[in-house]
Amino acid sequence: MKARLKTLGLIGGMSWESSAEYYRIINQGVRDQLGPKASAQLVLWSFDFAEIAALQAAGDWPALDALMVDAARRLEAAGAEALVICTNTMHKCAPAIEAASPLPLIHIADPTAAALKVDGHNKVGLLGTAFTMEQAFYRARLEAQHGLEVLIPEADDRAEVHRVIYEELVAGRIEASSRAAYRAVIARLVERGATAIILGCTEIMLLVGPDDSAVPLYDTTRLHAEAAIAAALT
């Protein structure tokens, strides 16, 4: 008997560059599990990231909460049985979604933390947008719920990591100079004791890979997508 797939609701477009990776990884994973003709059952709400980025820059998180809750409700109406926010930063809105929607939300920090702990890492570096690195919504979950010690780059490094994401990666630009800058930031985190690095923005995996770091890199896009696959097959 063919396994029943749950329908996943993807909240994407933040940016579409990384949402495309979610679509690819989830479908490839379902195919690997169920056979060469199988693919995932997905419904996608894809935002205009220009609107999202403007609200982020303005600090209007109540408006962002409202948009994300609306997306979750649209996906539920379209038949979604579980929700996936295809971005790290917008997990700041996860509590609002969980309060408004009956659907389970697969939180991106949880499979990331689980993978780190399985591999024996307790002190880790975090790269991401300034929101993800500096605000508590992401780091606090890793620390309080999963017992990890999370290091973030120094202020100048945080600014450069954030700039590259918003000025280059979301636009599909991959610059050698930015890869070199990220390598240097990673190296400084390792010098401070990080035994692994969380790529805590879903676009960063487009820029750096294992050869760019002396310690393992944990790609939140792939780990989150794999957790979504597991949920769909459960």
C-alpha positions as CSV (number, residue, x, y, z in Angstrom):
1,M,0.0,0.0,0.0
2,K,1.3,3.4,-0.9
3,A,2.3,5.5,2.1
4,R,0.0,8.4,2.9
5,L,1.9,11.7,2.6
6,K,0.8,14.6,4.8
7,T,0.5,17.9,3.0
8,L,3.1,20.4,4.0
9,G,2.4,24.2,4.0
10,L,5.5,26.2,3.1
11,I,5.6,29.9,4.1
12,G,8.3,31.0,1.6
13,G,9.6,33.8,-0.5
14,M,11.9,35.1,2.2
15,S,13.8,34.9,-0.1
16,W,12.7,32.7,-3.0
17,E,16.3,31.7,-3.5
18,S,16.2,29.6,-0.4
19,S,12.6,28.6,-0.8
20,A,13.6,26.9,-4.1
21,E,16.1,24.9,-2.1
22,Y,13.4,23.8,0.3
23,Y,11.2,22.7,-2.6
24,R,14.1,20.7,-4.2
25,I,15.3,19.1,-1.0
26,I,11.8,18.0,0.2
27,N,10.9,16.6,-3.1
28,Q,14.2,14.8,-3.5
29,G,13.8,13.3,0.0
30,V,10.3,12.0,-0.6
31,R,11.5,10.5,-3.9
32,D,14.4,8.8,-2.1
33,Q,12.0,7.4,0.5
34,L,9.1,6.4,-1.7
35,G,10.5,5.7,-5.1
36,P,11.5,7.4,-8.3
37,K,8.1,8.7,-9.3
38,A,7.1,10.0,-5.8
39,S,7.1,13.7,-4.9
40,A,5.9,15.7,-1.9
41,Q,2.4,17.1,-1.4
42,L,3.1,20.8,-0.9
43,V,1.2,24.1,-0.8
44,L,3.2,27.3,-0.9
45,W,2.5,30.8,0.2
46,S,5.4,32.9,-1.3
47,F,5.7,36.5,-0.1
48,D,7.1,39.5,-1.9
49,F,10.3,39.7,0.1
50,A,10.6,43.5,-0.6
51,E,7.6,44.0,1.6
52,I,8.9,41.7,4.3
53,A,12.4,43.3,4.3
54,A,11.0,46.8,4.6
55,L,8.9,45.8,7.6
56,Q,11.9,44.1,9.2
57,A,14.0,47.2,8.7
58,A,11.3,49.3,10.2
59,G,11.0,47.0,13.2
60,D,7.3,46.5,12.6
61,W,7.1,43.0,14.0
62,P,3.3,43.2,14.8
63,A,2.7,43.8,11.1
64,L,5.0,40.9,10.3
65,D,3.2,38.7,12.8
66,A,-0.1,39.5,11.1
67,L,1.2,38.7,7.6
68,M,2.6,35.4,8.8
69,V,-0.6,34.4,10.6
70,D,-2.5,35.2,7.5
71,A,-0.2,33.0,5.4
72,A,-0.6,30.1,7.9
73,R,-4.4,30.4,7.7
74,R,-4.4,30.5,3.9
75,L,-2.2,27.3,3.9
76,E,-4.6,25.6,6.3
77,A,-7.5,26.5,4.1
78,A,-5.6,25.0,1.1
79,G,-5.2,21.7,2.9
80,A,-1.9,21.9,4.8
81,E,-1.4,19.6,7.7
82,A,1.8,21.0,9.0
83,L,3.6,24.3,8.6
84,V,7.2,25.1,7.6
85,I,8.6,28.7,7.8
86,C,11.2,28.6,5.1
87,T,13.5,31.1,6.8
88,N,15.3,31.5,10.1
89,T,14.6,35.1,10.8
90,M,10.9,34.9,10.5
91,H,10.7,32.3,13.2
92,K,10.5,35.4,15.4
93,C,6.8,35.2,14.3
94,A,6.5,31.5,15.3
95,P,4.7,32.2,18.6
96,A,2.1,34.3,16.8
97,I,1.5,31.5,14.3
98,E,1.3,28.8,16.9
99,A,-1.2,30.9,18.9
100,A,-3.4,31.4,15.8
101,S,-3.2,28.1,14.0
102,P,-4.0,24.5,15.0
103,L,-1.4,23.1,12.7
104,P,1.9,21.8,14.0
105,L,4.8,24.1,13.2
106,I,8.1,22.5,12.5
107,H,10.6,24.9,14.1
108,I,13.9,25.3,12.3
109,A,16.0,25.5,15.5
110,D,14.9,22.1,16.8
111,P,16.3,19.8,14.1
112,T,19.5,22.0,14.0
113,A,20.0,21.5,17.7
114,A,19.3,17.8,17.6
115,A,21.9,17.3,14.9
116,L,24.5,19.3,16.8
117,K,23.8,17.3,20.0
118,V,24.0,14.0,18.2
119,D,27.4,15.0,16.9
120,G,28.6,16.0,20.4
121,H,28.7,19.8,19.9
122,N,27.8,22.0,22.8
123,K,29.6,25.3,22.0
124,V,28.6,26.6,18.6
125,G,28.9,29.7,16.4
126,L,25.8,31.3,14.8
127,L,25.7,33.2,11.6
128,G,22.5,34.8,10.3
129,T,20.8,38.1,9.8
130,A,21.3,40.7,12.5
131,F,17.8,39.8,13.8
132,T,18.7,36.2,14.3
133,M,22.2,36.8,15.8
134,E,21.3,39.6,18.1
135,Q,17.7,39.0,19.3
136,A,16.7,36.3,21.7
137,F,14.0,34.5,19.8
138,Y,16.4,32.1,18.1
139,R,19.4,31.9,20.4
140,A,17.3,31.5,23.5
141,R,15.6,28.5,22.1
142,L,18.9,26.8,21.3
143,E,20.2,27.7,24.8
144,A,17.2,27.2,27.0
145,Q,15.5,24.3,25.3
146,H,18.5,22.5,24.0
147,G,21.4,23.4,26.3
148,L,23.7,24.8,23.7
149,E,26.2,27.6,24.3
150,V,25.8,29.9,21.3
151,L,28.5,32.4,20.2
152,I,27.8,35.2,17.8
153,P,30.3,37.3,15.9
154,E,31.6,40.6,17.1
155,A,29.7,43.8,16.0
156,D,31.6,44.5,12.8
157,D,31.4,40.9,11.7
158,R,27.7,40.8,12.4
159,A,27.2,43.8,10.2
160,E,29.1,42.3,7.3
161,V,27.3,39.0,7.6
162,H,24.0,40.8,7.6
163,R,24.9,43.0,4.7
164,V,26.0,40.1,2.5
165,I,22.7,38.4,3.1
166,Y,20.5,41.4,2.2
167,E,22.5,43.0,-0.5
168,E,23.8,39.8,-2.3
169,L,22.5,36.4,-1.3
170,V,18.8,37.2,-1.5
171,A,19.5,38.6,-5.0
172,G,21.3,35.4,-6.0
173,R,24.7,37.1,-6.1
174,I,27.6,35.0,-5.0
175,E,30.8,37.0,-4.5
176,A,34.3,35.6,-3.9
177,S,35.1,38.5,-1.6
178,S,32.1,37.8,0.6
179,R,33.0,34.1,0.8
180,A,36.4,35.2,2.0
181,A,34.8,37.5,4.6
182,Y,32.6,34.7,5.9
183,R,35.6,32.4,6.1
184,A,37.3,35.0,8.3
185,V,34.2,35.4,10.5
186,I,33.9,31.6,10.9
187,A,37.6,31.4,11.8
188,R,37.2,34.0,14.5
189,L,34.3,32.1,16.0
190,V,36.4,28.9,16.0
191,E,39.2,30.8,17.8
192,R,36.7,31.6,20.5
193,G,35.9,28.0,21.0
194,A,33.1,27.1,18.6
195,T,33.3,23.5,17.6
196,A,30.6,23.9,14.9
197,I,28.9,26.7,13.0
198,I,25.2,27.1,12.5
199,L,24.4,28.6,9.1
200,G,21.4,30.3,10.6
201,C,20.1,32.0,7.5
202,T,18.7,29.9,4.7
203,E,20.7,31.7,2.0
204,I,24.1,31.2,3.6
205,M,24.5,27.7,2.3
206,L,24.5,29.3,-1.2
207,L,27.8,31.0,-0.3
208,V,29.9,28.7,1.9
209,G,30.4,25.0,2.3
210,P,32.6,22.5,4.2
211,D,35.8,23.7,2.6
212,D,35.3,27.2,4.0
213,S,35.5,26.1,7.7
214,A,37.8,24.2,10.0
215,V,34.8,22.9,11.9
216,P,31.6,21.4,10.7
217,L,28.9,23.6,9.2
218,Y,25.2,22.9,10.0
219,D,23.0,23.9,7.1
220,T,19.6,24.9,8.7
221,T,17.9,24.8,5.3
222,R,18.7,21.1,4.7
223,L,18.1,20.1,8.4
224,H,14.8,21.9,8.4
225,A,13.7,20.4,5.1
226,E,14.7,16.9,6.3
227,A,12.6,17.4,9.4
228,A,9.7,18.4,7.1
229,I,10.2,15.2,5.1
230,A,10.0,13.1,8.3
231,A,6.8,14.9,9.3
232,A,5.2,14.4,5.9
233,L,6.0,10.6,6.1
234,T,4.8,10.2,9.7
